[in-house]
Amino acid sequence: MTDAAKLILQSSLGAELSAEEADTLSGLMTSSTLADGDFLIEEGVADDALHVLLAGKLEVVKRTGADETVSLAILRDGELAGELSFIDGQQHTVGLRALCDSRVLSLKRADFESTVDANPQLAYKVMRAVARSAHRIMHRMNHEFIELSNYVFKQHGRY
């Protein structure tokens, strides 16, 4: 088993994968290193890659105007990024910026699709991991929305 396969198994992407499936997947992925401040994903840019953060921290940022950004979340080791663009190829609505030196594995949709017929169980498990990640994000957003609503309404709109 390759080192990349071992790292995949330790990530949320590898939660259900066998060692053989992780090895197959690692052969389709490319590794990259980001320096502090580098962007993995630029807001407004379309791509079709799924990323696994192996080491480091990535900040989810949104432009607010006047060349300013707001931090929305921090991704940590083992988390996925770019899930929705991996599926639909649409432009990213946020950016991902490295907060320190970080290492990422990336999977292009075309490379993934090239193995779907030969490995349908692998494809199924990868898509379940993508769905779990999207569900986790929605759960966190709903929780934050409820907290904000409670703050605004219990304070009667006074900040």
C-alpha positions as CSV (number, residue, x, y, z in Angstrom):
1,M,0.0,0.0,0.0
2,T,1.3,3.5,-0.9
3,D,1.8,6.3,1.6
4,A,-0.9,8.3,-0.2
5,A,-3.3,5.3,0.3
6,K,-2.6,5.2,4.0
7,L,-3.2,9.0,4.2
8,I,-6.5,8.6,2.3
9,L,-7.6,5.9,4.8
10,Q,-7.0,8.3,7.6
11,S,-9.2,11.0,6.0
12,S,-12.9,11.4,5.8
13,L,-12.7,10.2,2.2
14,G,-11.3,6.9,3.3
15,A,-13.9,6.2,6.0
16,E,-15.4,3.2,4.1
17,L,-12.6,2.3,1.7
18,S,-10.6,-0.9,1.8
19,A,-6.9,-0.8,1.5
20,E,-7.1,-1.9,-2.1
21,E,-9.7,0.8,-2.9
22,A,-7.6,3.5,-1.2
23,D,-4.6,2.3,-3.3
24,T,-6.6,2.5,-6.5
25,L,-7.8,6.0,-5.6
26,S,-4.3,7.2,-4.6
27,G,-3.2,6.3,-8.1
28,L,-5.7,8.8,-9.5
29,M,-4.9,11.6,-7.2
30,T,-2.2,14.3,-7.4
31,S,-0.3,15.7,-4.4
32,S,0.4,19.4,-3.9
33,T,1.9,21.6,-1.2
34,L,0.6,25.0,-0.3
35,A,2.7,27.7,1.4
36,D,1.1,29.9,4.1
37,G,-1.3,32.3,2.2
38,D,-1.5,30.3,-1.0
39,F,-5.0,29.7,-2.4
40,L,-6.1,26.1,-3.2
41,I,-9.4,27.4,-4.5
42,E,-10.2,30.9,-5.8
43,E,-13.6,32.2,-5.3
44,G,-15.4,32.6,-8.7
45,V,-13.2,30.0,-10.5
46,A,-14.7,26.8,-11.8
47,D,-12.9,23.5,-11.5
48,D,-13.9,19.9,-10.9
49,A,-11.5,18.6,-8.3
50,L,-12.1,17.1,-4.9
51,H,-9.4,17.9,-2.4
52,V,-8.4,16.1,0.8
53,L,-6.4,18.1,3.3
54,L,-3.7,15.8,4.5
55,A,-1.8,18.2,6.8
56,G,-2.1,21.9,7.7
57,K,-5.1,24.3,7.9
58,L,-7.2,25.8,5.2
59,E,-9.3,28.9,5.8
60,V,-12.7,29.2,4.0
61,V,-12.9,32.8,2.9
62,K,-15.6,34.9,1.2
63,R,-15.0,38.3,-0.6
64,T,-17.1,41.0,1.0
65,G,-16.2,43.9,-1.3
66,A,-13.4,46.5,-1.4
67,D,-10.9,43.6,-1.7
68,E,-11.7,42.4,1.8
69,T,-12.5,38.9,2.9
70,V,-14.3,37.3,5.8
71,S,-13.3,34.0,7.3
72,L,-16.2,31.4,7.4
73,A,-14.5,28.3,8.7
74,I,-11.2,26.4,9.1
75,L,-10.6,23.0,7.5
76,R,-8.3,20.6,9.3
77,D,-6.4,17.4,8.5
78,G,-8.6,14.8,6.8
79,E,-11.4,17.1,5.7
80,L,-12.7,17.4,2.2
81,A,-12.9,20.5,0.0
82,G,-14.4,21.3,-3.3
83,E,-17.1,18.7,-3.0
84,L,-19.9,20.5,-4.9
85,S,-17.7,21.7,-7.7
86,F,-16.4,18.2,-8.1
87,I,-20.0,17.1,-8.7
88,D,-21.3,20.0,-10.8
89,G,-18.3,21.8,-12.1
90,Q,-19.8,25.2,-11.1
91,Q,-17.8,28.2,-9.9
92,H,-16.6,28.2,-6.3
93,T,-18.6,30.5,-4.1
94,V,-15.8,30.7,-1.6
95,G,-12.0,30.5,-1.6
96,L,-9.7,28.3,0.3
97,R,-6.5,29.8,1.6
98,A,-3.7,28.0,3.5
99,L,-3.1,29.3,7.0
100,C,0.2,27.5,7.2
101,D,2.2,25.1,5.0
102,S,-0.3,22.5,3.9
103,R,-0.4,19.3,1.9
104,V,-3.4,18.3,-0.2
105,L,-4.4,15.4,-2.4
106,S,-6.6,16.3,-5.4
107,L,-8.9,14.1,-7.5
108,K,-10.1,15.4,-10.9
109,R,-13.6,14.4,-11.9
110,A,-12.4,13.0,-15.3
111,D,-9.8,10.8,-13.6
112,F,-12.5,9.6,-11.1
113,E,-15.0,8.9,-13.9
114,S,-12.4,6.8,-15.8
115,T,-12.6,4.2,-13.0
116,V,-16.3,4.2,-12.3
117,D,-17.2,1.3,-14.6
118,A,-14.3,-0.9,-13.3
119,N,-14.8,0.1,-9.7
120,P,-18.5,0.9,-9.0
121,Q,-18.2,0.2,-5.2
122,L,-15.3,2.6,-5.0
123,A,-17.3,5.3,-6.8
124,Y,-20.3,4.6,-4.5
125,K,-18.1,5.0,-1.4
126,V,-16.4,8.2,-2.6
127,M,-19.8,9.7,-3.3
128,R,-21.0,8.7,0.1
129,A,-18.0,10.5,1.6
130,V,-18.8,13.6,-0.5
131,A,-22.5,13.4,0.7
132,R,-21.4,13.1,4.4
133,S,-19.1,16.1,4.0
134,A,-21.8,18.2,2.5
135,H,-24.2,17.1,5.2
136,R,-21.7,18.1,7.9
137,I,-21.3,21.5,6.3
138,M,-25.1,22.0,6.2
139,H,-25.5,20.9,9.8
140,R,-22.9,23.4,10.9
141,M,-24.5,26.2,8.9
142,N,-28.0,25.4,10.3
143,H,-26.6,25.4,13.8
144,E,-24.9,28.8,13.2
145,F,-28.1,30.2,11.7
146,I,-30.1,29.2,14.7
147,E,-27.5,30.8,17.0
148,L,-27.6,34.0,15.0
149,S,-31.4,34.0,14.9
150,N,-31.6,33.5,18.7
151,Y,-29.2,36.3,19.2
152,V,-31.0,38.8,17.0
153,F,-34.6,37.9,18.1
154,K,-33.8,37.5,21.8
155,Q,-32.0,40.9,21.8
156,H,-34.9,42.4,19.8
157,G,-32.6,43.4,17.0
158,R,-30.2,45.3,19.3
159,Y,-26.6,44.5,18.7
